[in-house]
Amino acid sequence: MGRDLASAFPVARRTFEEANDALGFDLAELCFSGPEEQLRLTEFTQPAIFTVSIAALRVMAEAGATADYLAGHSLGEYSANVAAGAIEFAAAACTVRRRGQLMQQAVPPGQGAMAAILGMAPESVIAVCQDASREVGAPVEPANMNAPEQTVISGATAAVERAIALARQRGARRAVLLPVSAPFHCSLMQPAQDALAPVLEDIPFLPAKFPVVVNVDAALVTEAGALRDALVRQVTGAVRWTESMQLLIAGGVTNFVEVGPGKVLSGLLRQFDRSQRCAQAEDPASIKKALAVL
């Protein structure tokens, strides 16, 4: 991941070097060569994805691409803040790693889970979660409102499993457990949120140069303190991605570029608005195409 970027663009290579220096280990080598088992650990996955995203962003910026608005899904909100000039890359990289460690530590292995519910309206998923939580006596909550008929739920393993069963009974097209290491974006993450708050408090935040759509409120934010607060609250709060994209579309946005590894967000947007132009920017070939679109 990111090897082609670093090979082709000096600014991407420098980004990996900056991450290595900030984190105190060779993130570049881990991204490029693995081992995969280590890369899959949340404390390494998060800074790896974040660094590749910023490397791609800097390549785009060096070619003259600019944004009118920025948004990031969960971890991606850190990339959005860096892109907006609200936080420095090195400080964000260290915070992202700490965030991953705290999230991993918040819930013992096996006690939490996440699941994707497809083909069911968000309000029906909320009802499923409430009923499952009441029946089992443990929390399960909507975590990612990804598209009008795609919601990810998160919580205690038994409650998530009961919610899956209820969703299937009530007509969900698909309800499946996800291969994740912890139950992100739910109340079980409160210890992680409490511990991350002082870490973020120690980082200097500046007003954003471009509005950032924050996950927990699906609202445009530029004020430094509000951006910091949103990053704290998103640890336990749901990612309101559908509303965030609808806000941008209502504001007149017609070109979206997904910066970083993968095409998940572009696929989500196409689920409810195929008229929008979505480009990816994750390697030299896709960046060239994205610049052509812009």
JORA-V276565 format. One record per pair of residues at least 24 apart in sequence whose C-alpha atoms are under 10 Angstrom apart, sorted by the first residue. I is the first residue (numbers start at 1). J is the second residue. Records with the same first field share a line. If there is no record, write none. Layout:
I->J, J
This chain:
1->28, 29, 30, 31, 32, 33, 34, 48, 49, 52, 260, 261, 282, 283
2->28, 31, 32, 48, 49, 51, 52, 53, 55, 56, 260, 261, 282, 283, 284
3->28, 29, 31, 32, 33, 52, 283
4->32, 282, 283, 284, 285
5->52, 55, 56, 59, 282, 283, 284, 285, 287
6->32, 52, 55, 56, 283, 284
7->284
8->59, 283, 284
9->55, 56, 58, 59, 62, 284
10->55, 59
11->55, 56, 57, 58, 59, 62
12->51, 52, 53, 54, 55, 56, 57, 58, 59
13->55
14->55
15->51, 52, 54, 55, 56, 58, 89, 90
16->48, 51, 52, 54, 55
18->51, 89, 90, 93
19->47, 48, 50, 51, 89, 90, 91, 92, 93, 94
20->51, 90, 93
21->90
22->89, 90, 91, 92, 93, 94
23->47, 90, 91, 93, 94, 95, 97
24->94
27->51
28->52
40->180, 181
41->100, 101, 104, 180, 181
42->96, 97, 98, 99, 100, 101, 102, 103, 104, 180, 181, 182
43->96, 97, 98, 99, 100, 101, 102, 103, 104
44->96, 97, 98, 100, 101
45->96, 97, 100
46->75, 76, 93, 95, 96, 97, 98, 99, 100, 101
47->75, 92, 93, 94, 95, 96, 97, 98, 99, 100
48->93, 96, 97, 261
49->75, 76, 79, 96, 260, 261, 262
50->75, 76, 77, 78, 79, 80, 89, 92, 93, 96, 97, 260, 261
51->79, 89, 90, 92, 93, 96, 260
52->79, 259, 260, 261, 282, 283
53->79, 80, 83, 258, 259, 260, 261, 281, 282
54->78, 79, 80, 82, 83, 89, 259, 260, 282
55->259, 260, 282, 283
56->258, 259, 260, 261, 281, 282, 283, 284, 287
57->82, 83, 258, 259, 260, 281, 282, 287
58->83, 259
59->281, 282, 283, 284, 287
60->259, 281, 287, 288, 290, 291
63->287, 288, 291
64->291, 294
65->290, 291, 294
66->210, 294
67->209, 210, 211, 255, 256, 257
68->209, 210, 211, 212, 253
69->209, 210, 211, 212, 213, 220, 221, 248, 253, 256
70->208, 210, 211, 212, 213, 214, 220, 221, 248, 256, 257
71->211, 212, 213, 214, 215, 218, 220, 241, 244, 245, 248, 258
72->212, 213, 214, 215, 239, 241, 244, 258, 259, 265
73->144, 146, 213, 214, 215, 239, 240, 241, 244, 265
74->143, 144, 184, 185, 214, 215, 216, 231, 234, 235, 237, 238, 239, 240, 241
75->99, 100, 231, 234, 235
76->215, 259, 260
77->212, 213, 214, 215, 227, 230, 231, 234
78->227, 228, 231
79->259, 260
80->208, 210, 211, 212, 213, 214, 259
81->205, 206, 207, 208, 209, 210, 211, 212, 213, 214, 222, 224, 227, 228, 231
82->205, 208
83->208, 209, 210, 212
84->206, 207, 208, 209, 210, 211, 212, 222
85->205, 206, 207, 208, 209, 210
86->204, 205, 206, 207, 208, 209, 210, 212, 222, 223, 224, 227, 228
87->203, 204, 205, 206, 207, 208, 224, 227, 228
88->203, 204, 205, 206
91->200, 202, 203, 204
92->200, 203
94->199
95->196, 199, 200, 203
96->196
98->192, 195, 196, 199
99->192, 193, 195, 196, 197, 199, 200, 232, 235
100->182, 192
101->192
102->189, 191, 192, 193, 194, 195, 196
103->181, 182, 183, 184, 185, 188, 189, 190, 191, 192, 193, 195, 196, 235, 236
104->181, 182, 183, 184, 189, 192
105->182, 189, 191, 192
106->182, 183, 184, 188, 189, 190, 191, 192, 193, 195
107->155, 156, 181, 182, 183, 184, 188, 189, 190, 191, 192
108->181, 182
109->181, 182, 183
110->156, 157, 181, 182, 183
111->155, 156, 157, 158, 182, 183, 188
112->139, 140, 154, 155, 156, 157, 158, 159, 160, 180, 181, 182, 183, 184, 188
113->140, 153, 154, 155, 156, 157, 158, 159, 160, 161, 177, 178, 179, 180, 181, 182, 183, 184
114->140, 141, 142, 143, 152, 153, 154, 155, 156, 157, 159, 160, 161, 164, 176, 177, 178, 179, 180, 181, 182, 183, 184, 185, 186
115->142, 143, 151, 152, 153, 154, 155, 157, 160, 161, 163, 164, 175, 176, 177, 178, 179, 180, 183
116->142, 143, 144, 146, 150, 151, 152, 153, 154, 164, 174, 175, 176, 177, 178
117->142, 149, 150, 151, 152, 153, 163, 164, 167, 168, 172, 173, 174, 175, 176, 177
118->147, 148, 149, 150, 151, 152, 167, 168, 171, 172, 173, 174, 175, 176
119->147, 148, 149, 150, 151, 167, 171, 172, 173, 174, 175
120->148, 149, 150, 151, 167, 168, 170, 171, 172, 173, 174, 175
121->147, 148, 149, 150, 151, 172
122->146, 147, 148, 149, 150, 151, 152
123->148
124->149, 167, 170, 171, 172
125->149, 150, 151, 152, 153, 163, 164, 166, 167, 170, 172
126->151, 153, 163
127->163, 166, 167
128->153, 160, 162, 163, 164, 165, 166, 167, 168, 170
129->153, 154, 155, 159, 160, 162, 163, 164, 166, 167
130->159, 163
131->159, 162, 163, 166
132->158, 159, 160, 161, 162, 163, 164, 165, 166, 167
133->158, 159, 160, 162, 163
134->159
135->159, 162, 163
136->160, 161, 162, 163
138->188
139->186, 187, 188
140->183, 186, 187, 188
141->183, 185, 186, 187, 188, 236, 237, 238
142->185, 186, 237, 238, 239, 240
143->183, 184, 185, 186, 187, 234, 235, 236, 237, 238, 239, 240
144->184, 185, 186, 215, 237, 238, 239, 240, 241, 242
145->215, 238, 239, 240, 241, 242, 243, 244
146->239, 240, 241, 242, 243, 244, 245, 264, 265, 268, 269, 271
147->240, 241, 242, 243, 245, 265, 267, 268, 269, 270, 271, 272
148->241, 242, 243, 268, 269, 271, 272
149->173, 242, 268, 271, 272
150->174, 175, 242, 268, 271
151->175, 239, 240, 241, 242
152->176, 177, 178, 184, 185, 238, 239
153->177, 178, 183, 184, 185, 186, 238
154->178, 182, 183, 184, 185, 186, 187, 188, 238
155->182, 183, 184, 185, 186, 187, 188, 189
156->182, 183, 186, 187, 188
157->183
183->236
184->234, 235, 236, 237, 238
185->216, 233, 234, 235, 236, 237, 238, 239
186->234, 235, 236, 237, 238
187->235, 236, 237, 238
188->235, 236
189->234, 235, 236, 237
190->233, 235, 236, 237
191->235, 236
192->232, 235, 236
193->231, 232, 233, 234, 235, 236, 237
194->232, 233, 235, 236
195->232
196->231, 232, 233, 235
197->228, 229, 231, 232, 233, 235
198->232
199->232
200->228, 229, 231, 232
201->225, 228, 229, 232
203->228
204->228
212->244
213->240, 241, 243, 244, 245, 247, 248
214->239, 240, 241, 244
215->239, 240, 241, 242, 243, 244
216->240, 241, 244
217->241, 243, 244
218->242, 243, 244, 245, 246, 247, 248
219->243, 244, 247, 248
220->244, 247, 248
241->265, 268, 269
242->268, 269, 272
245->269, 272, 273
246->272, 273
249->273, 276
253->277
254->278
255->279, 293, 294
256->280, 290, 293, 294
257->281, 287, 290, 291, 293, 294
258->282, 290
259->283, 286, 287, 290
